[in-house]
């Protein structure tokens, strides 16, 4: 799946814009308790 996304989207995206979009997505993912809970259950707790 990553390869398809990379080939069709990421390779055509300005690296700086991709970086800002990733930071915004990380911030949005951690913005609510519900999304944090899902992320913890999916990926575990770090630290």
matplotlib code that plots the C-alpha trace (Angstrom):
import matplotlib.pyplot as plt

x = [0.0, 2.8, 4.4, 1.1, 0.7, 4.3, 4.2, 0.9, 1.0, 4.2, 6.7, 4.8, 4.5, 6.9, 8.9, 8.3, 4.5, 4.6, 6.4, 3.9, 1.0, 2.5, 3.1, -0.5, -1.8, 0.2, -1.2, -4.8, -4.4, -3.4, -6.0, -8.7, -8.7, -10.6, -8.0, -5.2, -6.8, -7.2, -3.5, -2.4, -4.4, -3.1, 0.6, 1.1, 2.6, 6.1, 8.4]
y = [0.0, 2.4, 1.9, 2.8, 6.0, 6.9, 6.4, 8.2, 11.0, 11.5, 11.5, 14.5, 16.4, 19.2, 17.8, 20.9, 20.7, 17.0, 17.7, 20.4, 18.1, 15.3, 17.5, 18.7, 15.2, 14.1, 17.1, 16.3, 12.6, 13.6, 16.3, 14.3, 11.6, 9.2, 9.4, 9.1, 6.0, 4.4, 5.2, 3.7, 0.6, 0.2, 1.1, 0.8, 3.3, 4.6, 5.6]
z = [0.0, 0.9, -2.5, -4.3, -2.2, -2.8, -6.5, -7.0, -4.5, -2.5, -5.4, -6.8, -3.5, -2.5, 0.5, 2.6, 2.1, 2.8, 6.1, 7.2, 6.3, 8.4, 11.4, 11.1, 10.8, 13.9, 15.8, 14.7, 15.7, 19.2, 19.6, 21.3, 24.0, 21.7, 18.9, 21.5, 22.9, 19.5, 18.7, 22.0, 21.5, 17.9, 18.4, 22.1, 24.5, 24.0, 26.8]

ax = plt.figure().add_subplot(projection="3d")
ax.plot(x, y, z, "-o")
ax.set_aspect("equal")
plt.show()
